[in-house]
Amino acid sequence: MNGLNTVNTFLFWGGAKEEKKDLGKVISTNPGTVIGIDLGTTYSCVAVFKHCHVEIIENNQGNRITPSYVTFTSNGERLIGDPAKNLLTSNPQIFRKDDKPVVKVKTGFGEKLFTPEEISAMILGKMHAGTIAGLNVIRIINEPTAAAIAYGLDRLRKERGFKTVLVFDLGGGTFDVSLLAFEDGVFQVLGNTHLGSEDFDLRIMEHFIRLFKEKLGRDVREDTRAVQKLRREVEKDKRTLSSQTEIRIEIESFFHNEYFFNEKLTRAKFEDLNMDLFRSTLKPVEKVLEYGDLKKSDIDE
């Protein structure tokens, strides 16, 4: 980043007020260099927008996305991202205080309590190190706007007339359906429905936990470390089903370090386990179309 005269920061955040926006102003024709930060439920990332081109920045581990994880070691050291996720099996305890979720962490300096907002701030602090160094925050935008930009819909600002776009955003922890209306480069959110995304990984985990109990008569849930190991492998290996019809999940030293976990998962089985969740995503689509008084045939993109 050395040698840049103009550097701005562009935060991709889901809580901004929804109103009419000129996409030409959101994506300026001469913005200098813009840094976008996406603080996600499961993963976060940072991108640079320069000369009408977006480039995802790799983290210290060489990955384009950073797990939204925070871990505290026994000596009080705070780890964020990949190092934190690698220590998932030693996760802290989560309980409720004053009817609010709180993370309880035992460190070498005693016990500490953190709210989810404080944990999120730690993750954002790592992704947002540039702003702390003095970068200028130029705008906070909502999820529909960020999605429109991410999919290149800013090109519609150059077109005349009316366009209707449906944004279907299924993330790791949330599911959003937004209806955007573009007219002469200006867009408005006609409808935006939020649905807490069911954990597709959890369905696979429950399937394997049932198989393990049927075969060996042991309940994986009795070993927290085994559950976390299974969660980590399921999340990692299931992505392969996009390019392969089946995968094999293998975990050494599983369940009190007594077993070698070795099970097959096919794409067909994955779809069968989650079919009701896939179908449930259609309801918000119907709801947002109804809100906008539109039919499927009215959607341009």
ABEGO torsion letter per residue (X at the ends): XBGBABBBBBBBBAABBBBBBBAAAABBABAEBBBBBBBBAABBBBBBBBGGBBBBBBBAAGBABBBBBBBBBAAGBBBBEAAAAAAAAABBBBBBBGGBBBBBBBBAAEBBBBBAAAAAAAAAAAAAAAAAAGBBBABBBBAAAAAAAAAGAAAAAABBEBBBBBBBBBBAABBBBBBBBBBGGBBBBABBBBBBBBBAAAAAAAAAAAAAAAAAGBBAAABAAAAAAAAAAAAAAAAAAAABABBBBBBBGBGGGABBBBBBBBAAAAAAAAAAAAAAAAAAAAAAAAAAGBBAAABAX
